[in-house]
Amino acid sequence: MTPPTKRIVGYLPVEYHNRLRQYMDEENLGESAALVQILREFFDGRQQNSELESLKSELVQLKQRVAVVEAVLSAGGRGGRGRSLPPMMSEPIKPKALTTAELAQRLKVEREEINEAVLQGVEEFKKWSRSRDPALIRWQKRGELFHQVER
């Protein structure tokens, strides 16, 4: 017994109809079967595509690495022109101390959110800031500025 189905009626722009016909020819499917396959891939494929999830995970890691590089460069990387390689460092450069506005921009939040998070206590702020920092850096407020917390 075949599962129950529902009839749909719709209108496609000519370019999509042409692409549907091409897909039908490539997959050797009828129109209904092709539409079911396309919808199945659209709705179910998101959860089952491990390769896509792997790529997303790699993209997140790359974004974090880029954020670290940006932090190093903004920390005062005074590279002179004509240098092909940066000078060797014994320790990694840490991001400079940031104002509330700079930290808000880095964490992609409003300044008010930072001020509210600071009121929750030092340890809570460290956890909160790390969870939002692109390089997973924990921050601590000292005076009017925010400093990176040593790991």
C-alpha positions in Angstrom: 0.0 0.0 0.0 1.4 3.4 -0.9 1.5 6.2 1.7 -1.2 8.8 1.4 -0.3 11.8 -0.8 -1.6 15.3 -1.2 -2.0 17.1 -4.5 -0.4 20.5 -5.0 -0.9 23.0 -7.8 1.6 25.8 -8.4 3.1 28.0 -11.0 6.8 28.3 -11.6 8.8 31.0 -13.3 10.0 29.7 -16.7 13.6 29.5 -15.6 12.7 27.2 -12.7 10.5 25.1 -14.8 13.4 24.6 -17.3 15.7 23.6 -14.4 13.0 21.2 -13.1 12.8 19.6 -16.6 16.6 19.3 -16.7 16.6 17.7 -13.3 13.9 15.3 -14.4 16.0 14.3 -17.4 19.2 13.9 -15.4 17.6 11.8 -12.7 15.2 10.0 -15.1 12.2 11.0 -13.0 8.7 12.1 -13.7 7.5 15.5 -12.6 5.8 14.4 -9.3 8.7 12.1 -8.4 11.2 14.9 -9.2 9.3 17.4 -7.0 9.1 14.9 -4.1 12.8 14.2 -4.4 13.6 18.0 -4.4 11.4 18.6 -1.4 12.8 15.6 0.4 16.4 16.8 -0.1 15.4 20.3 1.0 13.6 19.3 4.2 15.4 16.1 5.2 18.8 16.7 3.6 19.7 19.5 6.0 19.8 17.1 8.9 21.5 14.2 7.1 24.2 15.9 5.2 27.3 15.2 7.4 29.6 16.7 4.8 27.8 20.0 5.0 27.9 19.9 8.8 31.6 19.2 8.7 32.2 22.2 6.4 30.2 24.4 8.8 32.3 23.2 11.7 35.5 24.0 9.8 34.2 27.4 8.9 33.5 28.2 12.5 37.1 27.2 13.3 38.5 29.3 10.5 36.5 32.3 11.7 38.0 31.8 15.2 41.5 31.7 13.7 40.9 34.8 11.7 39.6 36.6 14.8 42.9 35.7 16.6 44.9 37.0 13.7 42.9 40.2 13.6 43.3 40.6 17.4 47.1 40.2 17.0 47.2 42.7 14.2 45.0 45.2 16.1 47.2 44.8 19.1 49.8 47.0 17.6 51.3 44.9 14.8 53.5 47.7 13.4 54.8 45.7 10.4 57.0 47.8 8.3 56.6 47.9 4.6 58.7 45.6 2.5 58.9 42.9 5.2 58.0 39.5 3.8 57.8 37.8 7.2 56.8 39.1 10.6 59.5 39.1 13.3 59.8 36.0 15.4 58.1 36.4 18.8 58.8 34.5 22.0 55.2 35.0 23.2 52.0 35.5 21.2 50.8 39.1 21.1 47.7 39.6 23.2 44.9 41.9 22.1 45.2 45.3 23.6 42.9 46.5 26.3 39.6 47.5 24.9 37.0 50.1 25.7 33.4 49.1 26.3 32.5 50.2 22.7 35.4 48.2 21.2 34.6 45.1 23.2 30.9 45.4 22.3 31.9 45.5 18.6 34.2 42.5 19.0 31.5 40.5 20.8 28.8 41.7 18.5 26.6 42.9 21.4 25.3 46.3 22.6 27.3 48.2 25.2 24.4 47.9 27.6 24.7 44.1 27.4 28.3 44.3 28.5 27.5 46.6 31.4 24.8 44.2 32.6 27.1 41.2 32.3 29.8 43.0 34.3 27.3 43.4 37.1 26.9 39.6 37.3 30.3 39.3 38.8 33.9 38.7 37.6 33.7 34.9 37.0 30.3 35.1 35.3 31.6 37.9 33.1 34.6 35.8 32.1 32.3 32.9 31.0 29.9 35.3 29.3 32.5 37.1 27.3 34.3 33.9 26.3 31.0 32.4 25.0 30.7 35.5 22.6 34.3 36.1 21.7 35.2 34.9 18.2 38.6 33.6 19.5 37.1 32.3 22.7 39.0 34.8 24.8 37.9 35.5 28.3 37.7 39.2 29.3 38.0 41.0 32.6 37.2 44.6 33.4 40.0 46.5 35.1 39.3 50.2 35.7 37.5 51.5 32.6 39.1 49.0 30.2 38.7 45.3 29.4 41.7 43.0 29.4 42.3 39.5 28.1 42.4 36.9 30.9 45.4 34.6 31.0 44.4 31.0 30.3 
